[in-house]
Amino acid sequence: MNLNLSLQNKVEFRLQKDKKDVFFGIIDKEEKIDLSICNPPFHSSVEDAQEGTRRKVKNLSGKEFTNPILNFAGTASELVFDGGEYAFIHNMIRESEKFAKNCFWFSALVSKQSNLKGIYKALDKYEAKQVRTKPMGTGNKSIRMVAWTFLSENEQKDWVKERWGNK
């Protein structure tokens, strides 16, 4: 952030130390956050991560490896969550509802398109007021950012006026 002056003092990174929680212990009940961005773990186990890497290496090189090097940086706790990406994001949605008035937009990267239907169903269950999906990708890899808010249109207008004035 030091190299991008327009973001100085506007972006904060927070590390969740409790593996079962996403927002509890991270967001204070009194604070206001404009955007929460999450790149969730997308493997359900270390074995799943290794299998995904084997499949990718085989597809790219045509060769099979028993123990290929994982092609993602990060520790097992950053890449693996019991139940995988879907379970993590579902937990995130459930917790985000508890902080509905503290954060304007919640967002998560979704690597598996097959998870979208269940994610949208969970967002409907927890009564998100708006949901937006932005496809992204590079090369053959496509992902999407799903963002949601629990604020009504009037609450959104009040939030912008209170937090950002006439900007």
WOZIWO-V99544 format. One record per backbone hydrogen bond with DSSP energy under -0.5 kcal/mol. NH is the residue of the N-H (numbers start at 1). CO is the residue of the C=O. Records with the same first field share a line. If there is no record, write none. Layout:
BEGIN
NH = CO  CO
END
This chain:
BEGIN
4 = 1
5 = 3
7 = 4
8 = 4  5
10 = 7
11 = 7
16 = 14
17 = 15
19 = 17
21 = 18
26 = 23
27 = 23
28 = 26
31 = 28
33 = 102
36 = 105
37 = 35
38 = 107
40 = 38
43 = 79
49 = 45
50 = 46
51 = 47
52 = 48
53 = 49
54 = 50
55 = 51
56 = 52
57 = 53
58 = 54
59 = 55
60 = 56
61 = 57
62 = 57  58
63 = 57
78 = 75
79 = 75
80 = 76
81 = 43
84 = 81
85 = 42
87 = 83
88 = 84
89 = 85
90 = 86
91 = 87
92 = 88
93 = 89
94 = 90
95 = 91
96 = 92
97 = 93
98 = 94  95
99 = 95  96
100 = 97
102 = 99
103 = 99
104 = 33
105 = 34
106 = 148
107 = 36
108 = 146
109 = 38
110 = 144
111 = 109
113 = 111
115 = 112
116 = 113
119 = 115
120 = 116
121 = 117
122 = 118
123 = 119
124 = 120
125 = 121
126 = 122
127 = 124
128 = 123
129 = 149
130 = 149
132 = 147
134 = 145
135 = 133
136 = 143
138 = 141
141 = 138
142 = 140
143 = 136
144 = 110
145 = 134
146 = 108  144
147 = 132  145
148 = 106
149 = 130
156 = 152
157 = 153
158 = 154
159 = 155
160 = 156
161 = 157
162 = 158
163 = 159
164 = 160
165 = 161
167 = 164
END
